[in-house]
């Protein structure tokens, strides 16, 4: 019976660690998707800035589903603006989901008493000093100058 109780602890800890890893992975996926969409919004902003001052009847090309289509600026500009607004709405929703995920992770950390050790903390714990961060000049023993 004692072996069951002792083997139960690591399995439970492992399950908690796995769940925590899944939560962190989901948060990282949200971060990367938000970053990707923000880059698309900046591209849309550049395109809008480039074609807005031009003559609305001027020819313009737009990629639709992998096909380059000839249009006029008058037809393309509103579509690009709508796409940009849609992307901004999606980013806002993803930011809300990210905040919920951060709260969920914080609650999970409190519930299971999880503490994150950063690399700096690990270096301090090993020798009381951070390795490789000392700055200064190496000086030989005093009084041996010129001998």
C-alpha positions as CSV (number, residue, x, y, z in Angstrom):
1,X,0.0,0.0,0.0
2,X,2.9,2.4,0.7
3,X,4.2,1.9,-2.8
4,X,0.9,3.0,-4.3
5,X,0.9,6.2,-2.2
6,X,4.5,7.0,-3.1
7,X,4.0,6.3,-6.8
8,X,0.8,8.4,-6.7
9,X,2.7,11.6,-5.8
10,X,5.0,11.8,-8.9
11,X,2.2,10.9,-11.2
12,X,0.1,13.7,-9.8
13,X,3.0,16.1,-10.0
14,X,3.7,15.0,-13.6
15,X,0.0,15.5,-14.5
16,X,0.2,19.0,-13.0
17,X,3.4,19.8,-14.9
18,X,1.8,18.5,-18.1
19,X,-1.3,20.7,-17.6
20,X,0.9,23.7,-16.9
21,X,2.9,23.0,-20.0
22,X,-0.3,22.8,-22.1
23,X,-1.5,26.1,-20.6
24,X,1.8,27.9,-21.3
25,X,1.8,26.4,-24.9
26,X,-1.7,27.8,-25.5
27,X,-0.6,31.2,-24.2
28,X,2.4,31.2,-26.5
29,X,0.2,30.3,-29.5
30,X,-2.0,33.2,-28.7
31,X,1.0,35.5,-28.5
32,X,2.4,34.3,-31.9
33,X,-1.0,34.6,-33.6
34,X,-1.5,38.1,-32.3
35,X,2.0,39.1,-33.5
36,X,1.3,37.6,-37.0
37,X,-2.0,39.4,-37.3
38,X,-0.4,42.7,-36.1
39,X,2.1,42.4,-38.9
40,X,-0.7,41.9,-41.4
41,X,-2.4,45.0,-40.1
42,X,0.8,47.0,-40.5
43,X,1.1,45.7,-44.1
44,X,-2.5,46.8,-44.8
45,X,-1.7,50.2,-43.3
46,X,1.3,50.5,-45.7
47,X,-0.9,49.6,-48.7
48,X,-3.6,52.0,-47.7
49,X,-1.1,54.8,-47.2
50,X,0.5,54.1,-50.6
51,X,-2.7,54.0,-52.7
52,X,-5.0,56.5,-50.8
53,X,-3.5,59.6,-52.3
54,X,-3.6,58.2,-55.9
55,X,-6.3,58.7,-58.5
56,X,-9.3,56.4,-57.7
57,X,-9.6,55.4,-61.4
58,X,-6.0,54.2,-61.6
59,X,-5.3,50.5,-62.3
60,X,-4.4,48.4,-59.3
61,X,-3.7,44.7,-58.8
62,X,-5.0,42.7,-55.9
63,X,-4.2,39.1,-54.9
64,X,-7.4,37.1,-54.3
65,X,-7.0,33.5,-53.3
66,X,-3.6,33.2,-55.0
67,X,-4.8,34.9,-58.2
68,X,-3.7,38.4,-59.2
69,X,-6.7,40.4,-60.3
70,X,-6.7,43.8,-62.0
71,X,-9.0,46.3,-60.3
72,X,-9.1,50.1,-59.8
73,X,-8.0,51.8,-56.6
74,X,-11.6,52.9,-56.1
75,X,-12.6,49.2,-55.8
76,X,-9.6,47.9,-53.9
77,X,-9.2,50.6,-51.2
78,X,-12.5,49.9,-49.4
79,X,-11.8,46.2,-49.4
80,X,-8.3,46.6,-47.9
81,X,-9.7,49.0,-45.2
82,X,-12.5,46.4,-44.4
83,X,-9.9,43.7,-44.1
84,X,-7.7,45.8,-41.8
85,X,-10.7,46.6,-39.6
86,X,-11.6,42.9,-39.4
87,X,-8.0,42.0,-38.5
88,X,-8.1,44.6,-35.7
89,X,-11.3,43.1,-34.3
90,X,-9.8,39.6,-34.3
91,X,-6.7,41.0,-32.6
92,X,-8.9,42.6,-29.9
93,X,-10.7,39.3,-29.3
94,X,-7.4,37.4,-29.2
95,X,-6.0,39.9,-26.7
96,X,-9.1,39.2,-24.5
97,X,-8.5,35.5,-24.8
98,X,-4.8,36.0,-23.9
99,X,-5.8,37.9,-20.7
100,X,-8.2,35.1,-19.8
101,X,-5.4,32.6,-20.4
102,X,-2.9,34.6,-18.3
103,X,-5.5,34.7,-15.4
104,X,-6.1,31.0,-15.8
105,X,-2.4,30.3,-15.6
106,X,-2.0,32.6,-12.6
107,X,-4.9,30.8,-10.8
108,X,-3.3,27.4,-11.7
109,X,0.0,28.5,-10.3
110,X,-1.6,29.6,-7.1
111,X,-3.7,26.5,-6.8
112,X,-0.8,24.1,-7.3
113,X,1.9,26.3,-5.7
114,X,4.0,26.5,-8.8
115,X,7.0,28.8,-8.8
116,X,8.9,29.6,-11.9
117,X,12.7,29.7,-11.6
118,X,14.2,32.0,-14.2
119,X,17.7,31.5,-15.5
120,X,19.0,34.4,-13.4
121,X,17.6,32.9,-10.3
122,X,19.2,29.5,-11.0
123,X,22.6,31.1,-11.5
124,X,22.3,33.0,-8.2
125,X,21.3,29.9,-6.3
126,X,24.3,27.9,-7.5
127,X,27.1,30.1,-6.2
128,X,25.5,33.2,-4.9
129,X,26.8,35.1,-8.0
130,X,25.8,35.3,-11.5
131,X,28.4,33.7,-13.7
132,X,29.7,35.6,-16.7
133,X,28.2,38.9,-15.7
134,X,31.1,40.3,-13.7
135,X,32.7,43.3,-15.3
136,X,36.1,44.8,-14.4
137,X,39.8,44.7,-14.9
138,X,42.0,41.8,-13.9
139,X,44.9,43.1,-11.8
140,X,47.9,41.2,-10.7
141,X,49.3,41.3,-7.1
142,X,50.2,44.7,-5.8
143,X,53.9,45.7,-5.7
144,X,55.0,43.5,-8.6
145,X,55.0,46.3,-11.1
146,X,58.2,46.4,-13.3
147,X,60.0,43.5,-11.5
